[in-house]
Amino acid sequence: MTDEIAQLLKALHLGRVAEILDEELAAADKNGLGYQDLLARLLRAQWHRNQETALAWRIRRAGMPEQWTLESFPWKRQPGVSRKQFRDFASLDFIAKSENVVLTGPTGVGKTGLASGLLLKALQNGHRGVFLRAQDLFDEMYASLADRSSRKLVDRLARVDLLVVDEMGYLNLRPEQTNIFFKLMEERYRRRATIITTNLDYDEWHNFLGNRALVDALLSRLRHQCHTVRTEGPSLRDPQG
């Protein structure tokens, strides 16, 4: 590879081609590979590198706590969860239809892992997503009141293809935080998919969100196009053996 070619590949951000060019040229010469086949091999390698880089970027931006996968989820240890149902979710049809998934159940049964696994599947298929603990989300909403950036926060989260809100539970919230959350869910309604994990039943949401009329309106939108999944079974955090 000449210096000129190396500089051109660098300027065009074709780093993978630069890495393998000499090797591929030698292989093409040895095997009598035509120009078109050689070019296809080089471009295919660069495309795979670009896909890997883009996925890594989406995963970093998503803020996933761990890279849970549906394939590595301990299904045998958790008989209270339907593997078939989550295999259906993994088709990501719910994202295409802008439907919500609410995972309810006690602590430790795997709700976060299941939600993260679906988010990772979405990221692997080119969707943009964000994972947020409910406490962190509401803290960010409260902070946005001070610098008047609530509109910017809602706009950012309303645009992502899949938003995961983890561990919705008894939180000490101000009315302003509830209002911002309602605005966010209102703007995602029938436009984007949301996954929520919680250890609370729907009739308990009034206790921590307050403002019964607003919560009723929120739940009406959330549950309109929604898959509510009750996850039960033993705690996966219990000591083994």
N, C-alpha and C positions, 0 to 999 in steps of 0.2 A: 504494500500500500504506500503510495507516494505521499509526501507532505501535503500536496494540494488536495488530494482526495481526503486525507485525514481532516484537514481544516474544513472542507466542505461538509463532511459528515457531522463534524462538531457543530458547525453553524446551523445545519438543518436538524439538529437534535436527534440524529440517527445513531445513538450510542451503541445500541446492540449490533447494528451492521458493522460499525467500526471494530467491535470486539471480535467478530467472527469472520470478517472479510477475507483475511489471508488464508485462514483454514478452509473456507468455502471455495476460494479460488483454486487452492491446491486440490481439493476433492473434485471440483468440476473438471480440472485438467486431467486428473487421474482417471475419472470415470466417463469422460467424454460428455459431460453435461452441457446442454445447449444454453445460450444466453437467457432465454425466457425462463427455463427451469431454474437457473442460478438466481435470476432476479426474483422469482417467486419465493425461493427459499430464504433469501435475504429479507424480503419484505414481510414474509410470514413470521420470521423470528423477531423482527422489529415490532410487528403488531402484537405478538404475545407479550413482549416486554412492556409495551404501552398499556396493555390491559392489566398487567400485574401492577404497574405503577399507579394506574388510576384506581384500582381496587384498594391498594394500600393507602392511598390518599383518602378515599371515602371512609375506610375503617378508622383512620386517625380522626377525621372530622366528626365521625359519629359518636366518639367518646364512649365506646363500649368498655365496660369494666373488665371483661374477659372475653376472649373469642370462643364463647360457647358455640357448639354446633348441634344441630338436631341429630346428626349421626352419632355423636359421642354422648348424647344424653343417656343416663342410666335407666332405660325403659324397663328393664327387668326388675330393678329395685323400686320402681314406682308404678304399681299396677293401677293406681287411681287416675292415670292419664292415658288417653286413647292415642296410641301411636298412629293409627289410621287417620284420625282427625287432623293431627299435625302434619301428616304427610300431605293431606289435602291443602292445608294452609300453605305448605311449602311450595305449592304451585303458584302462589302469589296472586291468585285470582282476586283475593280480597283487596289487594292494592289497586288492581286494575278497576275494581268496582267502587273504590273509595269507601270500603267498609271498615268498621272497627272490630277489634278483638279485645275483650275484657277477660282477664284471667283472675278468678277469685279463688280463695282458699287460704288455709292456715299458713303460717310461716314455715319455711323450710321444705316445702313440697316440690320445689323446682320451677316456680312461676318465672323467676328472673332468667333462669337458664333457657326456658322455652321461648320467652320473649326475645332474648338475645340471639337465640338460634334462628328465629324467623327474621330478625333484623339482618343478621349476617347473610342469610340466603338472599334477602333483598339487595344488599350491597353487592353481592357476587353477581347479581343479574342487572347491574347498572343503575339501580335506584339510589337516590340520596336519602340518608336517614340520620336520625339523632336519638341517642339514648340519654335520658335524664332521670336521676332519682327525683321523686316528687319533692322531697325537701329542698334539693338543690334548685329545682325549677321555681318553687315558690320563693326561695331566697333571692333568686335572680330577678323575679318579678318585683319583690319588695325593693331591691336595690335600684331597679329601673325607675321607681317613683322619685327617687332623690335627684336624678339627673334628667328626668323627663324623657327617658329612652324607651318607655313602655311600648310605644307604637313600633319602634324599630325592632324590639324583641319579638313582638307578635308577628310582624312581617317576616322575620327570619324563620321562625318556627312554623309559620303557616305554609311556607313554601316547600318544606321537605316532603318527600314522597311518603316516608314512614316515620312517625314520631312514637317513641316508646317512653311512657311515663311509668316509672317503676316505684312500687311500694307506696301507693296512695293509701294513706291511713290517717290516724288521728294526729293532725298537725295543728299548731297554734297559728291561725291565720287572721289577718286583718281583712276587713271587707274589701279593701282595694285589691288585695291579691286574688280574692275570689272573682272580682269583676274582670281582672285581666285574664284569668284562666278561662272564664266564660267567653270572653272575646276571642281568645285563641281557638277554643273548640268550635265556636260559632263560625269562624273563618275557615276552619278545616272541614266543617260539616259538608258532606257530599262532594268534597273536592280532593281530600287527602285521607289516607288511612292512618289510624292511631291504634296503638296497643297500650293498654293500661293493665298493670298488675296491682292487686289490692287484696287485703285480708278482710275487707268489709263488704257486706251485702249492700245493695243499692239503697235500701231504706235507712242505712246508717250514714249516708253521705251528707245528709242535712246537719248532722252533729258536728262535723268539722269544717264544712264549707259555709254553714250559716245561710241566711237569706233564703228561706224555703222557696219562694217564688222563683228566684234565680236558679236554684239547684234543680227545681222541677223542669225548668226550661232547658238547662244543661243536659239533664238525663234524657229528656225527650229527644234531643238531637243525638246524643251519644248512642242511645239504644235503638234508634230508628233503623239504622243499617248496621247491625252489630251481631257478632258471635260471642255470646257469654259462655265461658267455659269454667265449670266448677272443677278445680284441681284438688284432689284429695289423696290420701295415702300416708305412708310413714314419712317422717322427716328425713331428708337426705343429708342432714347435718349431724344426725346421731352418730356416735362412735360405732365403727364397724368391728365386729369380732370381740 
